[in-house]
Amino acid sequence: MPKQQSSFDLKHIEETAAVQTSGVLDHLNLPPAFIDFLRKHQRTIWIVAAVIATVVTIVSLYGSYRNYTLTKASEAYDQALLREGEQKKEALQLVVADYGSTPFAIWSRVELAHMDQAAGALKEALEQLTAINSELKASSLLKPLVLVNLGGLYEQDGQLQQAIGVYQELKTLQGFEADALSSLGRVYESQQNREQAIAMYQQYLGLTAKQSTVPQQDTPVRAMVRASLNRLQR
């Protein structure tokens, strides 16, 4: 019994397409030279079309898979935050292990660092946040959050020079210059570096005055910075 040709066989598709194409071309009123070109290269044209269709299908399937993964990761992360103690830690670690390619894995790692910090394990927390920071691009929305936390940890651990380096990096991110300046002023003041602290506080007050819609009114942070500046200038 002769083997039945599959409808999905490439050769069968090409032969069918060639017949259909030939018939269609005859009714399109195209220039004869153009029709000859299409007939001469129809195999290549159909292969390219098939490749494009395959790529579109793959991209579409990947998009669906990515959305599904993000949804599952979000659910796992939310559930982990509802837990306490070791159960919370284990659940967050599972989010990192199972959904490492999603933002929820990074948020889980940040939360794990916070848990280490709360437990007094500053070394582990610093290692975690340092690793995360090295992986994040400057354009990442998580970058400022990680830098603020990392700088605070360095301050808490008494590593003031490292904290300065972190806040200098934060200062390069648009929208976070003021936060970086006030933090730098605080760290320089802790180092008893009076001139640098005054410079940072003055830059902070100048920047935030330009940003404020009501310059004559101080925010709580501006009031604290102004008080520190006045103390240093006595």
N, C-alpha and C positions, 0 to 999 in steps of 0.2 A: 504494500500500500504506500503511495507516494507521501512524503512528509508534507504536512499542511504548513503553509507559510504563515508565520505569525504576523498579526497586524502591526506589531511593534518592531518588526525586523527593519533595520536601517535601510537595507537594499529595497525592501518592499515600499517603505516610506518614500525613498528617493524616486522609484519608478512611478509611483502613484502621483507624486508631486510633479514630476516631469510632464506627465500626460495632462494633468490639470492646468499646469502653468502654460503649456503649449496652447491649450484651448483658450485660456483667458487672454493671452497675448494677442491672439488673432483678432480679438474683438475690441482691443483698446485703442486702435488707430495710432499706434506708436510708430516712429520712424523705423523703416526696415533695418537700418544699421544697428539701432538700439535693441531691436528684437533679436537680431543675430547675436549681439553681445550677451544678452540675457540667456539665450539658449546655449551659447558656447560655455558660459560660466555658471550655469544653473546649479551644478553640483556644489561648487564653492559657495554660492549664495545661500543654498539651503543648509549647508553645514554651518555657516556663520549664523544664520537665523536660528538654527537649533541650539548653538552654543549660547546665543543671547537669551533665548527662552529658558535654557537650563540655569544660567546665571541669575536671571530674574526670579526663577522659582526658588533657587537656593537662598537668595537674599530675603525673599518673602518668608520662607520657612525659618531662617535664622532669626528674623525679626519677631516672629511668633514665639519661637523658643526663648528668645531673650526676654520678652515681656512676661512669659510664663515663669522664667527663672527669677526675675525681679519681684514678681508677686509672691512667689514662695519664700524668697529671702526676706521680704518685708514682713510677712506673717511670722516667720521664725524669729526674726529680730524683736518684733513686738512681744511675742510670747516669752522670749528670754528676759526682757526687761521687767516682766511681771513676777519673775522668780526672785528668790532671796538667797544670799550666801553662796554656798558651793554649787547649788542647783543652777543659780543664775550664771555663775562662772562657766560651768560645763555647757550650758545652753548657748552661751555666747561663743564659746570655743567651737561648738558644732556649726554655728553660722559661718564662722571663719573657714572651717574645713570644707563645708558643703557648698558655700556660695562665695568662694574667694574672689571671683571676678566681678562682684557687685559692690556698690558703695556701702551696702549694709555690712559687709565683712570688715571694711575699714572702721565704720562706726562701732562695730562690736569690739574691735581692737582698742579703740579709744576708750570705750567703756571699761574694758578689762584693765587698761592703764589707770583709770580712775579708781577702780577697785583696789589695785595694788597700792596706789597712793593712800587711800583711806586706811589700808591695813598697815601702813608704815613701810611698805616695800618700795622705797623711792628708787632704788637702783633698777629694779625690774620695770617700774613705770617709765623711767627715763629711757631705758633700752627700747621699750615698746614704742614710745612716741618718737624717738629718734629714728627708728626704722620706718615708721609710717611717714614721717616728714621727708625722708630721703626718697620715698616712692611717689610722692605727690608732685604734680606739676604746679607751677606758680598760678595757673589759671583755675586750679581746683577750688571749689567752694569750701572744702574742708581744710585747706592750707592755713588760713588765718586761725581757725579754731585750734588746730594742732599746735601752731606756733605759740599762741597765747598760753595754752596749757603747758607746753614744754618750757617756756620761759619761766612760768610760775613755779614749776617743779625745780628748775635749777636754782631759783631764788630760795625756795624752801630748803634745798639741800646745801645751801651756802656756796654754790658754784656760780658766783656773780659774774665772772668774766664770760662764762658760757651763756649765761642769761643775756648779757649784752649782745653777744653774737646773734642770738635768736631774735631779739627785739630789733636789731639792725635789719635782719631779713624781713621781719614783719613790716618795717618801715617802707620797704620797697613795694608793698602791695597797696594798690589804689584803694582808698577808703579806710585804711587802717593806720595811716600815718600818725594821727593824733593818739591813738592807743599806744603805739610804739613809743612816741615821744614822752608821754607821761610815765610809761614803764621804765624807759631809759633814765629819765630824771630820778626816779625812785631808786634804781640800782646804783647810779653814780653817787647819789646821796648816801646810800648804805656803805659805799666804798670810801666815803668822806672825800670824794672828788668834787669839791665845791664848784669849781668853774664849769665843769661839764654838766653838773646837775642844773646850775642856773641857766646854762645855754639851752638845755633840753626843755626846761619848764617855760622859758621865754618863747621858744619856738612853738610849744604846745599852745600857749595862750594866744599867740599871734595867729596860728592856724585856725583854732576854734573860734576866734573872734570873727574871722572872715566867713566861717561857715554858719555862724549863728544868725538867725533872723531877728533876734532881740539882743544885740551885743551887750547892753547894759546889765542884763540879767545873767548871773553865773549859774551854771549847773553845779550839782554837788561835786563832780570831779574837778571842774574849773576852780571852785572855791577851795578845794583841798590843795590843788597845785599852786594857786595864788598864795595860800597860807605858807606852803613850803618855801616858795620863792621869797616871800617877805622875810621868813626866818633866816634863810641863807644870806640875804643881802644886808642884814643888820651889821 
